[in-house]
Each structure stands twice: as structure tokens, then as C-alpha cells.
Amino acid sequence: MVIPLSAWLTLAALMFACGLYAVLTRRNALALLLGVELMANAANLNLVAFGAAQGSYEGQVMALFGMALTVAEVAVGLAVVIQLYRRHKDIRIDAASELSG
């Protein structure tokens, strides 16, 4: 059974919308990171879906590089969250403006 390209693109759009909603509405730093991760996974799903529709592996290769960049971004983000918690005993984004001081 072959799933049409439009189904994959619809799923990726829903994933991206959920991630964007999380980024725009949450004040918790971990929820913000999860929203960014969800948006990156939606972009990777688009790359793989378009690559499969064209019959090439280029989309999968680009998605693999995208995942590697996302892992590095999450590692830096978690380091910032840990530092935020150590300094303020809270992981709300509002406290991040005071992190530099």
C-alpha cells in the first residue's frame, strides 16, 4: 500500500502547527524545546516525503543532516535550561532575561 504524498505533507503540516503552538504559548523552557523539536521533525518529514516522491535518497540524506543539527541544538538548549534552573530554581522563559547578569 502506497501512501500518497499529500497525506505525508498534511501530517507534516499538523506536526509543524502543533510545534508552533507550543512555542508561542508555553512559558516552560522544556516545552519550548519540545515545540522546536517537533517543528524540525516536521521539516525532516517533508524532506523525506519529497525525496521518496521523486524516487531519490537525497531527501533522506538531508533529513539525516537536519537531525544531526537538531541534536546539537537540543544539547545547547538543555545546557541553557540546566543553567537557568541552577540560577533561578525555575525553568520559566521569563527568568532567562536575567541569566546574563
N, CA and C of each residue as an Amber inpcrd file, in Angstrom:
protein
   303
   0.8400000  -1.1810000   0.0000000   0.0000000   0.0000000   0.0000000
   0.8860000   1.2460000   0.0000000   0.6800000   2.1060000  -0.9460000
   1.4610000   3.3230000  -1.0630000   0.6470000   4.4920000  -0.5240000
   1.2440000   5.2150000   0.3810000   0.5830000   6.3860000   0.9610000
   0.8980000   7.5840000   0.0730000  -0.1250000   8.3500000  -0.3210000
   0.1300000   9.4900000  -1.2320000   0.9250000  10.6020000  -0.5430000
   1.5780000  11.3860000  -1.3770000   2.4090000  12.4880000  -0.8910000
   1.5860000  13.4960000  -0.0890000   0.3660000  13.7300000  -0.4980000
  -0.4670000  14.7150000   0.2000000  -0.7320000  14.3110000   1.6450000
  -0.8150000  13.0260000   1.9300000  -1.0210000  12.5740000   3.3070000
   0.2060000  12.8860000   4.1610000   1.3970000  12.6780000   3.6110000
   2.6230000  12.9700000   4.3520000   2.7650000  14.4710000   4.6010000
   2.4260000  15.2680000   3.5870000   2.5330000  16.7200000   3.7330000
   1.5080000  17.2470000   4.7290000   0.3250000  16.6390000   4.7580000
  -0.6830000  17.0380000   5.7440000  -0.2230000  16.7030000   7.1520000
   0.3450000  15.5200000   7.3250000   0.8740000  15.1340000   8.6360000
   1.9880000  16.0770000   9.0700000   2.8880000  16.4200000   8.1610000
   3.9780000  17.3350000   8.4960000   3.4440000  18.7230000   8.8420000
   2.4110000  19.1710000   8.1380000   1.8270000  20.4780000   8.4420000
   1.1760000  20.4770000   9.8190000   0.4970000  19.3960000  10.1750000
  -0.0940000  19.2900000  11.5080000   0.9760000  19.2580000  12.5960000
   2.0570000  18.5210000  12.3420000   3.1560000  18.4770000  13.3090000
   3.7670000  19.8570000  13.4880000   3.9800000  20.5580000  12.3870000
   4.5710000  21.8890000  12.4560000   3.6470000  22.8490000  13.1970000
   2.3460000  22.7450000  12.9430000   1.3800000  23.6180000  13.6170000
   1.3580000  23.3510000  15.1240000   1.4330000  22.0930000  15.5190000
   1.4780000  21.7600000  16.9560000   2.7530000  22.2990000  17.5970000
   3.8710000  22.1740000  16.9040000   5.1230000  22.7130000  17.4260000
   5.1040000  24.2230000  17.5320000   4.5350000  24.8770000  16.5350000
   4.4290000  26.3370000  16.5690000   3.5170000  26.7910000  17.7000000
   2.4290000  26.0800000  17.9150000   1.5270000  26.4000000  19.0260000
   2.2640000  26.2730000  20.3600000   3.0660000  25.2140000  20.5010000
   3.8240000  25.0250000  21.7400000   4.8340000  26.1480000  21.9510000
   5.4960000  26.5670000  20.8920000   6.4920000  27.6380000  21.0090000
   5.8370000  28.9660000  21.3700000   4.6820000  29.2380000  20.7980000
   4.0460000  30.5300000  21.0180000   3.2860000  30.6270000  22.3350000
   2.8640000  29.5120000  22.9020000   2.0150000  29.5840000  24.0890000
   2.6920000  29.1520000  25.3790000   3.7200000  28.3890000  25.3330000
   4.3250000  27.8410000  26.5540000   5.3630000  28.7940000  27.1160000
   5.4810000  28.8220000  28.4310000   6.5000000  29.6200000  29.1040000
   7.5650000  28.7390000  29.7430000   7.3570000  27.4320000  29.6860000
   8.3160000  26.4860000  30.2250000   9.4010000  26.2380000  29.1730000
  10.6580000  26.2640000  29.5840000  11.7610000  26.1210000  28.6330000
  11.7850000  24.7390000  27.9850000  11.4460000  23.7000000  28.7280000
  11.4450000  22.3620000  28.1420000  10.3200000  22.2040000  27.1180000
   9.1600000  22.7670000  27.4050000   8.0640000  22.7100000  26.4350000
   8.4260000  23.4880000  25.1770000   9.1560000  24.5690000  25.3350000
   9.6140000  25.3460000  24.1900000  10.5770000  24.5260000  23.3370000
  11.5020000  23.8300000  23.9750000  12.4330000  22.9780000  23.2340000
  11.7070000  21.8440000  22.5250000  10.6930000  21.2780000  23.1680000
   9.9230000  20.2110000  22.5300000   9.1700000  20.7360000  21.3070000
   8.6610000  21.9560000  21.3870000   7.9840000  22.5440000  20.2410000
   8.9290000  22.7680000  19.0710000  10.1280000  23.2460000  19.3540000
  11.1270000  23.4490000  18.2950000  11.5200000  22.1090000  17.6850000
  11.6520000  21.0920000  18.5150000  11.9890000  19.7530000  18.0230000
  10.8780000  19.2100000  17.1210000   9.6470000  19.4470000  17.4910000
   8.5200000  18.9870000  16.6830000   8.4940000  19.6850000  15.3230000
   8.8020000  20.9740000  15.3060000   8.8530000  21.6980000  14.0340000
  10.0010000  21.1880000  13.1600000  11.1390000  20.8830000  13.7600000
  12.2690000  20.3550000  12.9870000  11.9490000  18.9730000  12.4250000
  11.2540000  18.1520000  13.2050000  10.8650000  16.8250000  12.7070000
   9.8540000  16.9330000  11.5690000   8.9890000  17.9370000  11.6140000
   8.0510000  18.1460000  10.5120000   8.8030000  18.5270000   9.2320000
   9.8120000  19.3590000   9.3630000  10.6210000  19.7220000   8.1940000
  11.3620000  18.4990000   7.6480000  11.8830000  17.6650000   8.5330000
  12.5640000  16.4440000   8.0930000  11.5970000  15.4940000   7.3980000
  10.3740000  15.4030000   7.9000000   9.3650000  14.5640000   7.2540000
   9.0650000  15.0690000   5.8460000   9.0100000  16.3800000   5.6710000
   8.8140000  16.9430000   4.3300000   9.9620000  16.5680000   3.4010000
  11.1840000  16.6550000   3.8910000  12.3410000  16.2960000   3.0640000
  12.2750000  14.8420000   2.6120000  11.9530000  13.9600000   3.5400000
  11.8860000  12.5350000   3.2020000  10.7230000  12.2600000   2.2470000
   9.5850000  12.8940000   2.4810000   8.4200000  12.6630000   1.6280000
   8.6750000  13.1420000   0.1960000   9.2570000  14.3190000   0.0420000
   9.5450000  14.8130000  -1.3020000  10.6200000  13.9670000  -1.9810000
  11.6030000  13.5210000  -1.2190000  12.6180000  12.6460000  -1.8040000
  12.0350000  11.3250000  -2.2670000  11.1380000  10.7550000  -1.4650000
  10.5080000   9.4920000  -1.8480000   9.6000000   9.6770000  -3.0580000
   8.9310000  10.8220000  -3.1450000   8.0580000  11.0850000  -4.2920000
   8.8540000  11.2070000  -5.5850000  10.0860000  11.6960000  -5.4860000
  10.9320000  11.8270000  -6.6660000  11.7290000  10.5630000  -6.9440000
  11.6870000   9.6090000  -6.0250000  12.4080000   8.3520000  -6.2230000
  13.8860000   8.4400000  -5.9420000  14.3060000   9.3840000  -5.1010000
  15.7280000   9.5120000  -4.7790000  15.9250000   9.4720000  -3.2590000
  17.1750000   9.3070000  -2.8880000  17.5160000   9.2580000  -1.4670000
  18.0270000  10.5960000  -0.9390000  18.0070000  11.6130000  -1.7600000
  18.5460000  12.9110000  -1.3490000  17.7750000  13.5080000  -0.1750000
  16.4770000  13.3050000  -0.1340000  15.6760000  13.8050000   0.9780000
  16.0440000  13.1420000   2.2890000  16.3360000  11.8480000   2.2310000
  16.7340000  11.1380000   3.4440000  18.1030000  11.6110000   3.9350000
  18.9980000  11.8770000   3.0160000  20.3230000  12.3710000   3.3950000
  20.2160000  13.7560000   4.0280000  19.4220000  14.6160000   3.4360000
  19.2410000  15.9560000   4.0000000  18.5570000  15.8870000   5.3610000
  17.6000000  14.9770000   5.5240000  16.9290000  14.8150000   6.8130000
  17.9100000  14.3080000   7.8650000  18.8390000  13.4670000   7.4660000
  19.8500000  12.9800000   8.4020000  20.7360000  14.1250000   8.8840000
  21.1470000  15.0000000   7.9890000  21.9120000  16.1770000   8.3950000
  21.0730000  17.1040000   9.2670000  19.8050000  17.2330000   8.9390000
  18.9060000  18.0400000   9.7530000  18.7580000  17.4950000  11.1610000
  18.6910000  16.1730000  11.2900000  18.6110000  15.5680000  12.6300000
  19.8930000  15.8020000  13.4200000  21.0330000  15.7470000  12.7490000
  22.2970000  15.9980000  13.4360000  22.3590000  17.4340000  13.9580000
  21.8990000  18.3790000  13.1600000  21.8590000  19.7710000  13.6180000
  20.8700000  19.9570000  14.7630000  19.7510000  19.2530000  14.7110000
  18.7490000  19.3530000  15.7680000  19.2850000  18.7850000  17.0790000
  20.0390000  17.7180000  16.9980000  20.6270000  17.1350000  18.2120000
  21.5960000  18.1270000  18.8520000  22.3940000  18.7950000  18.0500000
  23.3150000  19.7970000  18.5920000  22.5600000  20.9640000  19.2080000
  21.4720000  21.3830000  18.5680000  20.6620000  22.4840000  19.0940000
  20.0110000  22.1010000  20.4210000  19.5420000  20.8790000  20.5220000
  18.9190000  20.4240000  21.7660000  19.9550000  20.3240000  22.8790000
  21.1630000  19.9010000  22.5640000  22.2040000  19.8150000  23.5910000
  22.5260000  21.1940000  24.1580000  22.6390000  22.1810000  23.2940000
  22.8920000  23.5520000  23.7540000  21.6840000  24.0820000  24.5250000
  20.4900000  23.8070000  24.0290000  19.2810000  24.2530000  24.7120000
  19.1430000  23.6410000  26.1020000  19.4390000  22.3670000  26.2350000
  19.3670000  21.7340000  27.5570000  20.4230000  22.2900000  28.5040000
  21.5800000  22.6400000  27.9750000  22.5990000  23.2640000  28.8210000
  22.1070000  24.6120000  29.3450000  21.4270000  25.3680000  28.5040000
  20.8670000  26.6480000  28.9440000  19.7720000  26.4270000  29.9770000
  18.9380000  25.4200000  29.7800000  17.8710000  25.1190000  30.7430000
  18.4590000  24.7060000  32.0920000  19.5020000  23.9070000  32.0730000
  20.1450000  23.4940000  33.3300000  20.7360000  24.6990000  34.0490000
  21.3820000  25.5730000  33.2980000  21.9430000  26.7800000  33.9070000
  20.8410000  27.6800000  34.4580000  19.7420000  27.7750000  33.7480000
  18.5960000  28.5620000  34.1980000  18.0320000  28.0020000  35.5010000
  17.9370000  26.6830000  35.5820000  17.4170000  26.0640000  36.8030000
  18.3880000  26.2440000  37.9740000  19.6630000  26.1030000  37.7130000
  20.6490000  26.2640000  38.7970000  20.6220000  27.6720000  39.3700000
  20.4230000  28.6510000  38.5150000  20.4720000  30.0340000  38.9720000
  19.1700000  30.4990000  39.6030000  18.0130000  30.0740000  39.0370000
  16.7290000  30.6240000  39.4750000  15.8040000  29.5950000  40.1200000
  16.1810000  28.3150000  40.1200000  15.3400000  27.2310000  40.6400000
  13.9860000  27.1800000  39.9370000  13.9590000  27.5980000  38.6850000
  12.7530000  27.6020000  37.8770000  13.1790000  27.5880000  36.4110000
  12.3470000  27.0170000  35.5400000  12.7240000  26.9560000  34.1270000
  11.7450000  27.7420000  33.2520000  11.1480000  28.7700000  33.8100000
  10.3120000  29.6610000  33.0080000  11.1870000  30.5390000  32.1220000
  10.7040000  30.8010000  30.9380000  11.4420000  31.6110000  29.9780000
  11.6130000  33.0460000  30.4800000  10.6640000  33.5270000  31.2920000
  10.7340000  34.8800000  31.8010000  11.9920000  35.1210000  32.6270000
  12.4870000  34.0900000  33.2830000  13.7010000  34.2240000  34.0880000
  14.9650000  34.2400000  33.2300000  14.8610000  33.8670000  31.9580000
  16.0350000  33.8080000  31.1000000  16.6120000  35.1800000  30.7960000
  15.8070000  36.2230000  30.8530000  16.3310000  37.5500000  30.5850000
  17.2980000  37.9900000  31.6770000  17.2060000  37.3930000  32.8360000
  18.0890000  37.7180000  33.9360000  19.3130000  36.8070000  33.9980000
  19.4420000  35.8740000  33.0450000  20.5110000  34.8840000  33.0740000
  21.8760000  35.5150000  32.8540000  21.9460000  36.5700000  32.0650000
  23.2440000  37.1560000  31.7460000  23.8350000  37.9470000  32.9020000
  23.0310000  38.3640000  33.8430000  23.5050000  39.2250000  34.9230000
  24.1370000  38.5570000  36.0640000
